Amino acid sequence: MVTNNSYHSDLAVPPGEFLEEVIADLGMTKVELAKRMNRPATKLSAIFKGEKTITPDTAIQLERVVGIPAHVWTGLESEYRLTLAKLQQSADEEKLKEEAPYVVKFCYKELVQLGYVDKFTKASDKVKELHKFFGVTSLSTVVKLKRYRPAFRIWEKMRNSKSWESTATWLRIGEIRAHQTNCAPFNKDKLIHSLESIRSMTMQAPETCQLQLTTLLANSGVALVILPHLPRTYAHGATFWQGLDKAVLLLTIRGSWADIFWFSLLHEIAHILLHGKQNTIIESDTITASERENEADLYASNLLIAESDYNEFKSKRSIYRSDIIDFANSVGVHPGIIVGRLQHDKLIKPYWHNNLRIRLVWDTK
């Protein structure tokens, strides 16, 4: 009878298979073995299949009944579990290798630079870091998560210019940063009441009033997050909700013009005020205008410059530097806001009066 306890194999063979051979040599049935051990036959059946572990107590009982030392049974069990673990590890490594192409797509290099993942050389380690970053067990599941579906739908329409993986990464950074932002419960009336204060801030460079602006919005239940641009996202803003009481407003400083920043900010606030809490709304240069986008544009435009005031100014057909400054002072906004609006409406050339606009220098880390 074989009693050697040294077994090494790449195959995971449960000790129960050896036990079947042993009792067959002894002319013993499984039912008889169960009776001799005073164990339910169903529990021993699980041992035969490798579904249940041979514990030290069970090993001692087997030694008494079939005559093979307990340490043999515990050794076989240990070898079996170790082989299973190695096979599982090998399978996991293969899965990680399969996900290696995602490393670049999910902006791993940029995430290292921003401090969201650790730097590694092996692709499998990079994939593990991305798993932790997204909170998933497989990067293929990211697209299935509701928060990132809009990024994928946009990509389906703009395959040659956008990367849904980059946009998902950008959104995930926003999620993390928003979780770290303390906010009062969302209050729509308080947010509306704060708009005039926000409008008055256009007289300053946004980075000089960053703390004031962030605090003002947080008191209304809105987490403002200023994000760096990631390759192939082309996203300059987004809104979504974390629970029912926190609205999240993401902005990327692209182009660095202050007037664009203020318009984009108010555009996103319009989405929060006018549109539902169920969806992630992403703003991008490549997105086709929709009714929802037009509503947000109109809301932001009218808040910065009342339509009646703007129409009266246009009707004078006087767009010299001094006229723009006088009009801006009369309506209480920075002259760069007026210049940006006139350029957008093609009433002046894109480079005219740019010396009245402000360039941003804002740390987005």
Protein Blocks (a to p, Z undefined) as FASTA:
>chain_A
ZZbfbdcdfbdcdfklmmmmmmmmnopafklmmmmnopafklmmmmmnopaccdfklmmm
mmmmnopafklmmmmmmmmmmmmmmmmmmmmmmmmmmmmmmmmmnommmmmmnopaccdf
blklmmmmmmmmnopabfklmmmpmklmmmmmmmmmmmmlmcfklmmmmmmmmmmmmmmp
ccddddfklmmmmmmmmmmmmmpcfklmmmmmmmmmmmnopacddddddehklpabdcdd
ehjkbccdddddehjiaklmmmmmmmmmmmmmmmcfkbccdddfklccdfklmmmmmmmm
mmmpgfklmmmmmmnopabfklmmmmmmmnopafklmmmmmmmnopacfkgoklmpccdd
ddfZZ
